[in-house]
């Protein structure tokens, strides 16, 4: 599937630099960047949800430990 991305001079320079440094195509730079961002966003959401569950479960204990 084709997809057109409009770029500016800053993005062009960044794409060229990353592609050159990593020895990959500009398309691969964009692909890896989007996938990495997607995975990080999902990870942050999962960690946030788990943190809320742990605070609900252990919050009172943590408060007592913090007051000691």
PDB file of N, CA, C and O in Angstrom:
ATOM      1  N   UNK A   1       0.842  -1.168   0.000  1.00  0.00           N
ATOM      2  CA  UNK A   1       0.000   0.000   0.000  1.00  0.00           C
ATOM      3  C   UNK A   1       0.894   1.241   0.000  1.00  0.00           C
ATOM      4  O   UNK A   1       1.825   1.335   0.801  1.00  0.00           O
ATOM      5  N   UNK A   2       0.623   2.172  -0.874  1.00  0.00           N
ATOM      6  CA  UNK A   2       1.408   3.402  -0.974  1.00  0.00           C
ATOM      7  C   UNK A   2       0.886   4.434   0.020  1.00  0.00           C
ATOM      8  O   UNK A   2      -0.303   4.483   0.334  1.00  0.00           O
ATOM      9  N   UNK A   3       1.802   5.247   0.497  1.00  0.00           N
ATOM     10  CA  UNK A   3       1.455   6.275   1.460  1.00  0.00           C
ATOM     11  C   UNK A   3       2.408   7.442   1.249  1.00  0.00           C
ATOM     12  O   UNK A   3       3.625   7.253   1.226  1.00  0.00           O
ATOM     13  N   UNK A   4       1.873   8.631   1.098  1.00  0.00           N
ATOM     14  CA  UNK A   4       2.698   9.804   0.862  1.00  0.00           C
ATOM     15  C   UNK A   4       2.838  10.596   2.153  1.00  0.00           C
ATOM     16  O   UNK A   4       1.853  10.854   2.845  1.00  0.00           O
ATOM     17  N   UNK A   5       4.069  10.978   2.469  1.00  0.00           N
ATOM     18  CA  UNK A   5       4.332  11.775   3.660  1.00  0.00           C
ATOM     19  C   UNK A   5       4.943  13.092   3.216  1.00  0.00           C
ATOM     20  O   UNK A   5       5.917  13.110   2.463  1.00  0.00           O
ATOM     21  N   UNK A   6       4.377  14.177   3.677  1.00  0.00           N
ATOM     22  CA  UNK A   6       4.942  15.492   3.374  1.00  0.00           C
ATOM     23  C   UNK A   6       6.011  15.788   4.406  1.00  0.00           C
ATOM     24  O   UNK A   6       5.792  15.621   5.606  1.00  0.00           O
ATOM     25  N   UNK A   7       7.154  16.221   3.941  1.00  0.00           N
ATOM     26  CA  UNK A   7       8.274  16.476   4.830  1.00  0.00           C
ATOM     27  C   UNK A   7       8.717  17.931   4.728  1.00  0.00           C
ATOM     28  O   UNK A   7       8.338  18.650   3.803  1.00  0.00           O
ATOM     29  N   UNK A   8       9.517  18.343   5.686  1.00  0.00           N
ATOM     30  CA  UNK A   8      10.154  19.651   5.625  1.00  0.00           C
ATOM     31  C   UNK A   8      11.667  19.423   5.645  1.00  0.00           C
ATOM     32  O   UNK A   8      12.127  18.283   5.702  1.00  0.00           O
ATOM     33  N   UNK A   9      12.423  20.498   5.599  1.00  0.00           N
ATOM     34  CA  UNK A   9      13.883  20.368   5.542  1.00  0.00           C
ATOM     35  C   UNK A   9      14.450  19.650   6.758  1.00  0.00           C
ATOM     36  O   UNK A   9      15.381  18.855   6.634  1.00  0.00           O
ATOM     37  N   UNK A  10      13.894  19.925   7.927  1.00  0.00           N
ATOM     38  CA  UNK A  10      14.378  19.288   9.156  1.00  0.00           C
ATOM     39  C   UNK A  10      14.148  17.780   9.120  1.00  0.00           C
ATOM     40  O   UNK A  10      15.042  17.009   9.470  1.00  0.00           O
ATOM     41  N   UNK A  11      12.963  17.357   8.703  1.00  0.00           N
ATOM     42  CA  UNK A  11      12.663  15.934   8.628  1.00  0.00           C
ATOM     43  C   UNK A  11      13.514  15.255   7.564  1.00  0.00           C
ATOM     44  O   UNK A  11      13.996  14.143   7.778  1.00  0.00           O
ATOM     45  N   UNK A  12      13.703  15.903   6.431  1.00  0.00           N
ATOM     46  CA  UNK A  12      14.554  15.351   5.371  1.00  0.00           C
ATOM     47  C   UNK A  12      15.966  15.114   5.887  1.00  0.00           C
ATOM     48  O   UNK A  12      16.551  14.056   5.653  1.00  0.00           O
ATOM     49  N   UNK A  13      16.512  16.105   6.593  1.00  0.00           N
ATOM     50  CA  UNK A  13      17.870  15.974   7.123  1.00  0.00           C
ATOM     51  C   UNK A  13      17.946  14.844   8.145  1.00  0.00           C
ATOM     52  O   UNK A  13      18.900  14.065   8.145  1.00  0.00           O
ATOM     53  N   UNK A  14      16.947  14.756   9.012  1.00  0.00           N
ATOM     54  CA  UNK A  14      16.930  13.698  10.023  1.00  0.00           C
ATOM     55  C   UNK A  14      16.820  12.323   9.376  1.00  0.00           C
ATOM     56  O   UNK A  14      17.518  11.393   9.778  1.00  0.00           O
ATOM     57  N   UNK A  15      15.956  12.186   8.386  1.00  0.00           N
ATOM     58  CA  UNK A  15      15.810  10.908   7.687  1.00  0.00           C
ATOM     59  C   UNK A  15      17.115  10.501   7.014  1.00  0.00           C
ATOM     60  O   UNK A  15      17.546   9.352   7.114  1.00  0.00           O
ATOM     61  N   UNK A  16      17.735  11.452   6.330  1.00  0.00           N
ATOM     62  CA  UNK A  16      18.999  11.158   5.653  1.00  0.00           C
ATOM     63  C   UNK A  16      20.077  10.743   6.647  1.00  0.00           C
ATOM     64  O   UNK A  16      20.806   9.779   6.413  1.00  0.00           O
ATOM     65  N   UNK A  17      20.177  11.470   7.755  1.00  0.00           N
ATOM     66  CA  UNK A  17      21.205  11.172   8.756  1.00  0.00           C
ATOM     67  C   UNK A  17      20.993   9.799   9.383  1.00  0.00           C
ATOM     68  O   UNK A  17      21.941   9.026   9.525  1.00  0.00           O
ATOM     69  N   UNK A  18      19.758   9.496   9.756  1.00  0.00           N
ATOM     70  CA  UNK A  18      19.479   8.197  10.374  1.00  0.00           C
ATOM     71  C   UNK A  18      19.687   7.051   9.394  1.00  0.00           C
ATOM     72  O   UNK A  18      20.271   6.026   9.746  1.00  0.00           O
ATOM     73  N   UNK A  19      19.212   7.223   8.177  1.00  0.00           N
ATOM     74  CA  UNK A  19      19.368   6.172   7.168  1.00  0.00           C
ATOM     75  C   UNK A  19      20.844   5.898   6.913  1.00  0.00           C
ATOM     76  O   UNK A  19      21.260   4.745   6.805  1.00  0.00           O
ATOM     77  N   UNK A  20      21.623   6.954   6.818  1.00  0.00           N
ATOM     78  CA  UNK A  20      23.056   6.799   6.574  1.00  0.00           C
ATOM     79  C   UNK A  20      23.750   6.140   7.764  1.00  0.00           C
ATOM     80  O   UNK A  20      24.550   5.220   7.591  1.00  0.00           O
ATOM     81  N   UNK A  21      23.445   6.610   8.959  1.00  0.00           N
ATOM     82  CA  UNK A  21      24.095   6.078  10.165  1.00  0.00           C
ATOM     83  C   UNK A  21      23.753   4.617  10.400  1.00  0.00           C
ATOM     84  O   UNK A  21      24.595   3.851  10.869  1.00  0.00           O
ATOM     85  N   UNK A  22      22.531   4.222  10.080  1.00  0.00           N
ATOM     86  CA  UNK A  22      22.090   2.858  10.349  1.00  0.00           C
ATOM     87  C   UNK A  22      22.219   1.936   9.139  1.00  0.00           C
ATOM     88  O   UNK A  22      22.011   0.728   9.245  1.00  0.00           O
ATOM     89  N   UNK A  23      22.561   2.512   7.994  1.00  0.00           N
ATOM     90  CA  UNK A  23      22.725   1.702   6.795  1.00  0.00           C
ATOM     91  C   UNK A  23      21.427   1.093   6.292  1.00  0.00           C
ATOM     92  O   UNK A  23      21.409  -0.022   5.771  1.00  0.00           O
ATOM     93  N   UNK A  24      20.335   1.845   6.456  1.00  0.00           N
ATOM     94  CA  UNK A  24      19.026   1.364   6.016  1.00  0.00           C
ATOM     95  C   UNK A  24      18.371   2.447   5.161  1.00  0.00           C
ATOM     96  O   UNK A  24      18.870   3.569   5.081  1.00  0.00           O
ATOM     97  N   UNK A  25      17.269   2.109   4.531  1.00  0.00           N
ATOM     98  CA  UNK A  25      16.564   3.080   3.694  1.00  0.00           C
ATOM     99  C   UNK A  25      15.785   4.070   4.552  1.00  0.00           C
ATOM    100  O   UNK A  25      15.498   3.820   5.723  1.00  0.00           O
ATOM    101  N   UNK A  26      15.456   5.191   3.939  1.00  0.00           N
ATOM    102  CA  UNK A  26      14.624   6.182   4.616  1.00  0.00           C
ATOM    103  C   UNK A  26      13.261   5.585   4.957  1.00  0.00           C
ATOM    104  O   UNK A  26      12.699   5.874   6.013  1.00  0.00           O
ATOM    105  N   UNK A  27      12.740   4.769   4.079  1.00  0.00           N
ATOM    106  CA  UNK A  27      11.461   4.107   4.330  1.00  0.00           C
ATOM    107  C   UNK A  27      11.556   3.226   5.577  1.00  0.00           C
ATOM    108  O   UNK A  27      10.635   3.195   6.393  1.00  0.00           O
ATOM    109  N   UNK A  28      12.670   2.512   5.718  1.00  0.00           N
ATOM    110  CA  UNK A  28      12.851   1.641   6.885  1.00  0.00           C
ATOM    111  C   UNK A  28      12.986   2.467   8.162  1.00  0.00           C
ATOM    112  O   UNK A  28      12.521   2.044   9.220  1.00  0.00           O
ATOM    113  N   UNK A  29      13.612   3.632   8.076  1.00  0.00           N
ATOM    114  CA  UNK A  29      13.709   4.527   9.233  1.00  0.00           C
ATOM    115  C   UNK A  29      12.307   4.910   9.696  1.00  0.00           C
ATOM    116  O   UNK A  29      12.007   4.844  10.888  1.00  0.00           O
ATOM    117  N   UNK A  30      11.455   5.308   8.768  1.00  0.00           N
ATOM    118  CA  UNK A  30      10.088   5.692   9.107  1.00  0.00           C
ATOM    119  C   UNK A  30       9.334   4.490   9.682  1.00  0.00           C
ATOM    120  O   UNK A  30       8.645   4.616  10.694  1.00  0.00           O
ATOM    121  N   UNK A  31       9.463   3.344   9.050  1.00  0.00           N
ATOM    122  CA  UNK A  31       8.781   2.133   9.506  1.00  0.00           C
ATOM    123  C   UNK A  31       9.165   1.805  10.954  1.00  0.00           C
ATOM    124  O   UNK A  31       8.298   1.612  11.807  1.00  0.00           O
ATOM    125  N   UNK A  32      10.462   1.745  11.216  1.00  0.00           N
ATOM    126  CA  UNK A  32      10.931   1.403  12.572  1.00  0.00           C
ATOM    127  C   UNK A  32      10.488   2.443  13.592  1.00  0.00           C
ATOM    128  O   UNK A  32      10.118   2.098  14.714  1.00  0.00           O
ATOM    129  N   UNK A  33      10.525   3.709  13.207  1.00  0.00           N
ATOM    130  CA  UNK A  33      10.142   4.775  14.130  1.00  0.00           C
ATOM    131  C   UNK A  33       8.672   4.684  14.532  1.00  0.00           C
ATOM    132  O   UNK A  33       8.334   4.829  15.706  1.00  0.00           O
ATOM    133  N   UNK A  34       7.813   4.448  13.564  1.00  0.00           N
ATOM    134  CA  UNK A  34       6.384   4.360  13.850  1.00  0.00           C
ATOM    135  C   UNK A  34       6.088   3.141  14.709  1.00  0.00           C
ATOM    136  O   UNK A  34       5.325   3.233  15.670  1.00  0.00           O
ATOM    137  N   UNK A  35       6.676   2.008  14.377  1.00  0.00           N
ATOM    138  CA  UNK A  35       6.446   0.783  15.156  1.00  0.00           C
ATOM    139  C   UNK A  35       6.970   0.953  16.582  1.00  0.00           C
ATOM    140  O   UNK A  35       6.305   0.544  17.534  1.00  0.00           O
ATOM    141  N   UNK A  36       8.138   1.544  16.740  1.00  0.00           N
ATOM    142  CA  UNK A  36       8.704   1.762  18.072  1.00  0.00           C
ATOM    143  C   UNK A  36       7.795   2.673  18.901  1.00  0.00           C
ATOM    144  O   UNK A  36       7.541   2.396  20.073  1.00  0.00           O
ATOM    145  N   UNK A  37       7.314   3.736  18.307  1.00  0.00           N
ATOM    146  CA  UNK A  37       6.413   4.667  19.008  1.00  0.00           C
ATOM    147  C   UNK A  37       5.122   3.963  19.409  1.00  0.00           C
ATOM    148  O   UNK A  37       4.624   4.153  20.518  1.00  0.00           O
ATOM    149  N   UNK A  38       4.588   3.159  18.512  1.00  0.00           N
ATOM    150  CA  UNK A  38       3.366   2.392  18.783  1.00  0.00           C
ATOM    151  C   UNK A  38       3.568   1.433  19.961  1.00  0.00           C
ATOM    152  O   UNK A  38       2.728   1.348  20.857  1.00  0.00           O
ATOM    153  N   UNK A  39       4.687   0.719  19.945  1.00  0.00           N
ATOM    154  CA  UNK A  39       4.965  -0.234  21.022  1.00  0.00           C
ATOM    155  C   UNK A  39       5.174   0.469  22.354  1.00  0.00           C
ATOM    156  O   UNK A  39       4.717  -0.019  23.388  1.00  0.00           O
ATOM    157  N   UNK A  40       5.858   1.609  22.345  1.00  0.00           N
ATOM    158  CA  UNK A  40       6.075   2.362  23.585  1.00  0.00           C
ATOM    159  C   UNK A  40       4.765   2.877  24.157  1.00  0.00           C
ATOM    160  O   UNK A  40       4.557   2.839  25.370  1.00  0.00           O
ATOM    161  N   UNK A  41       3.881   3.357  23.293  1.00  0.00           N
ATOM    162  CA  UNK A  41       2.597   3.865  23.761  1.00  0.00           C
ATOM    163  C   UNK A  41       1.797   2.749  24.426  1.00  0.00           C
ATOM    164  O   UNK A  41       1.187   2.960  25.475  1.00  0.00           O
ATOM    165  N   UNK A  42       1.797   1.585  23.831  1.00  0.00           N
ATOM    166  CA  UNK A  42       1.096   0.445  24.417  1.00  0.00           C
ATOM    167  C   UNK A  42       1.707   0.031  25.736  1.00  0.00           C
ATOM    168  O   UNK A  42       0.994  -0.333  26.671  1.00  0.00           O
ATOM    169  N   UNK A  43       3.024   0.085  25.814  1.00  0.00           N
ATOM    170  CA  UNK A  43       3.728  -0.288  27.044  1.00  0.00           C
ATOM    171  C   UNK A  43       3.375   0.689  28.163  1.00  0.00           C
ATOM    172  O   UNK A  43       3.086   0.274  29.285  1.00  0.00           O
ATOM    173  N   UNK A  44       3.398   1.974  27.861  1.00  0.00           N
ATOM    174  CA  UNK A  44       3.080   2.977  28.873  1.00  0.00           C
ATOM    175  C   UNK A  44       1.659   2.791  29.396  1.00  0.00           C
ATOM    176  O   UNK A  44       1.412   2.937  30.593  1.00  0.00           O
ATOM    177  N   UNK A  45       0.739   2.474  28.517  1.00  0.00           N
ATOM    178  CA  UNK A  45      -0.651   2.242  28.924  1.00  0.00           C
ATOM    179  C   UNK A  45      -0.750   1.026  29.841  1.00  0.00           C
ATOM    180  O   UNK A  45      -1.437   1.062  30.862  1.00  0.00           O
ATOM    181  N   UNK A  46      -0.052  -0.059  29.466  1.00  0.00           N
ATOM    182  CA  UNK A  46      -0.078  -1.273  30.300  1.00  0.00           C
ATOM    183  C   UNK A  46       0.544  -1.020  31.668  1.00  0.00           C
ATOM    184  O   UNK A  46      -0.002  -1.451  32.684  1.00  0.00           O
ATOM    185  N   UNK A  47       1.670  -0.330  31.707  1.00  0.00           N
ATOM    186  CA  UNK A  47       2.340  -0.040  32.981  1.00  0.00           C
ATOM    187  C   UNK A  47       1.457   0.848  33.851  1.00  0.00           C
ATOM    188  O   UNK A  47       1.349   0.634  35.058  1.00  0.00           O
ATOM    189  N   UNK A  48       0.827   1.844  33.235  1.00  0.00           N
ATOM    190  CA  UNK A  48      -0.069   2.718  33.995  1.00  0.00           C
ATOM    191  C   UNK A  48      -1.223   1.952  34.621  1.00  0.00           C
ATOM    192  O   UNK A  48      -1.575   2.175  35.779  1.00  0.00           O
ATOM    193  N   UNK A  49      -1.800   1.058  33.852  1.00  0.00           N
ATOM    194  CA  UNK A  49      -2.899   0.243  34.372  1.00  0.00           C
ATOM    195  C   UNK A  49      -2.462  -0.662  35.508  1.00  0.00           C
ATOM    196  O   UNK A  49      -3.165  -0.804  36.508  1.00  0.00           O
ATOM    197  N   UNK A  50      -1.306  -1.268  35.351  1.00  0.00           N
ATOM    198  CA  UNK A  50      -0.784  -2.132  36.420  1.00  0.00           C
ATOM    199  C   UNK A  50      -0.445  -1.327  37.665  1.00  0.00           C
ATOM    200  O   UNK A  50      -0.694  -1.775  38.784  1.00  0.00           O
ATOM    201  N   UNK A  51       0.118  -0.146  37.475  1.00  0.00           N
ATOM    202  CA  UNK A  51       0.452   0.706  38.623  1.00  0.00           C
ATOM    203  C   UNK A  51      -0.817   1.071  39.395  1.00  0.00           C
ATOM    204  O   UNK A  51      -0.821   1.044  40.626  1.00  0.00           O
ATOM    205  N   UNK A  52      -1.877   1.407  38.692  1.00  0.00           N
ATOM    206  CA  UNK A  52      -3.135   1.735  39.359  1.00  0.00           C
ATOM    207  C   UNK A  52      -3.657   0.551  40.167  1.00  0.00           C
ATOM    208  O   UNK A  52      -4.136   0.715  41.289  1.00  0.00           O
ATOM    209  N   UNK A  53      -3.561  -0.637  39.587  1.00  0.00           N
ATOM    210  CA  UNK A  53      -4.019  -1.836  40.308  1.00  0.00           C
ATOM    211  C   UNK A  53      -3.191  -2.074  41.561  1.00  0.00           C
ATOM    212  O   UNK A  53      -3.736  -2.434  42.604  1.00  0.00           O
ATOM    213  N   UNK A  54      -1.885  -1.877  41.471  1.00  0.00           N
ATOM    214  CA  UNK A  54      -1.017  -2.092  42.632  1.00  0.00           C
ATOM    215  C   UNK A  54      -1.267  -1.032  43.701  1.00  0.00           C
ATOM    216  O   UNK A  54      -1.220  -1.336  44.893  1.00  0.00           O
ATOM    217  N   UNK A  55      -1.530   0.203  43.291  1.00  0.00           N
ATOM    218  CA  UNK A  55      -1.826   1.253  44.268  1.00  0.00           C
ATOM    219  C   UNK A  55      -3.138   0.946  44.971  1.00  0.00           C
ATOM    220  O   UNK A  55      -3.246   1.119  46.185  1.00  0.00           O
ATOM    221  N   UNK A  56      -4.143   0.489  44.214  1.00  0.00           N
ATOM    222  CA  UNK A  56      -5.419   0.108  44.830  1.00  0.00           C
ATOM    223  C   UNK A  56      -5.208  -1.006  45.846  1.00  0.00           C
ATOM    224  O   UNK A  56      -5.801  -1.001  46.925  1.00  0.00           O
ATOM    225  N   UNK A  57      -4.365  -1.949  45.492  1.00  0.00           N
ATOM    226  CA  UNK A  57      -4.166  -3.110  46.357  1.00  0.00           C
ATOM    227  C   UNK A  57      -3.251  -2.804  47.534  1.00  0.00           C
ATOM    228  O   UNK A  57      -3.529  -3.227  48.657  1.00  0.00           O
ATOM    229  N   UNK A  58      -2.165  -2.077  47.295  1.00  0.00           N
ATOM    230  CA  UNK A  58      -1.129  -1.892  48.305  1.00  0.00           C
ATOM    231  C   UNK A  58      -0.970  -0.446  48.778  1.00  0.00           C
ATOM    232  O   UNK A  58      -0.037  -0.149  49.524  1.00  0.00           O
ATOM    233  N   UNK A  59      -1.844   0.440  48.369  1.00  0.00           N
ATOM    234  CA  UNK A  59      -1.724   1.848  48.701  1.00  0.00           C
ATOM    235  C   UNK A  59      -1.650   2.132  50.181  1.00  0.00           C
ATOM    236  O   UNK A  59      -0.837   2.942  50.627  1.00  0.00           O
ATOM    237  N   UNK A  60      -2.506   1.461  50.949  1.00  0.00           N
ATOM    238  CA  UNK A  60      -2.504   1.696  52.399  1.00  0.00           C
ATOM    239  C   UNK A  60      -1.190   1.260  53.025  1.00  0.00           C
ATOM    240  O   UNK A  60      -0.689   1.921  53.934  1.00  0.00           O
ATOM    241  N   UNK A  61      -0.632   0.172  52.558  1.00  0.00           N
ATOM    242  CA  UNK A  61       0.660  -0.307  53.069  1.00  0.00           C
ATOM    243  C   UNK A  61       1.758   0.692  52.727  1.00  0.00           C
ATOM    244  O   UNK A  61       2.596   1.020  53.566  1.00  0.00           O
ATOM    245  N   UNK A  62       1.745   1.170  51.493  1.00  0.00           N
ATOM    246  CA  UNK A  62       2.751   2.139  51.065  1.00  0.00           C
ATOM    247  C   UNK A  62       2.637   3.434  51.875  1.00  0.00           C
ATOM    248  O   UNK A  62       3.652   4.028  52.239  1.00  0.00           O
ATOM    249  N   UNK A  63       1.417   3.870  52.156  1.00  0.00           N
ATOM    250  CA  UNK A  63       1.234   5.061  52.988  1.00  0.00           C
ATOM    251  C   UNK A  63       1.806   4.869  54.381  1.00  0.00           C
ATOM    252  O   UNK A  63       2.461   5.762  54.918  1.00  0.00           O
ATOM    253  N   UNK A  64       1.557   3.697  54.969  1.00  0.00           N
ATOM    254  CA  UNK A  64       2.087   3.422  56.314  1.00  0.00           C
ATOM    255  C   UNK A  64       3.608   3.356  56.291  1.00  0.00           C
ATOM    256  O   UNK A  64       4.263   3.869  57.198  1.00  0.00           O
ATOM    257  N   UNK A  65       4.165   2.743  55.282  1.00  0.00           N
ATOM    258  CA  UNK A  65       5.633   2.674  55.169  1.00  0.00           C
ATOM    259  C   UNK A  65       6.233   4.066  54.987  1.00  0.00           C
ATOM    260  O   UNK A  65       7.301   4.364  55.523  1.00  0.00           O
ATOM    261  N   UNK A  66       5.547   4.908  54.236  1.00  0.00           N
ATOM    262  CA  UNK A  66       6.048   6.264  54.014  1.00  0.00           C
ATOM    263  C   UNK A  66       5.966   7.124  55.256  1.00  0.00           C
ATOM    264  O   UNK A  66       6.706   8.099  55.383  1.00  0.00           O
ATOM    265  N   UNK A  67       5.075   6.779  56.179  1.00  0.00           N
ATOM    266  CA  UNK A  67       4.891   7.557  57.414  1.00  0.00           C
ATOM    267  C   UNK A  67       5.821   7.082  58.518  1.00  0.00           C
ATOM    268  O   UNK A  67       5.982   7.773  59.524  1.00  0.00           O
ATOM    269  N   UNK A  68       6.428   5.932  58.351  1.00  0.00           N
ATOM    270  CA  UNK A  68       7.250   5.344  59.422  1.00  0.00           C
ATOM    271  C   UNK A  68       8.545   6.083  59.616  1.00  0.00           C
ATOM    272  O   UNK A  68       9.344   5.713  60.476  1.00  0.00           O
TER     273      UNK A  68
END
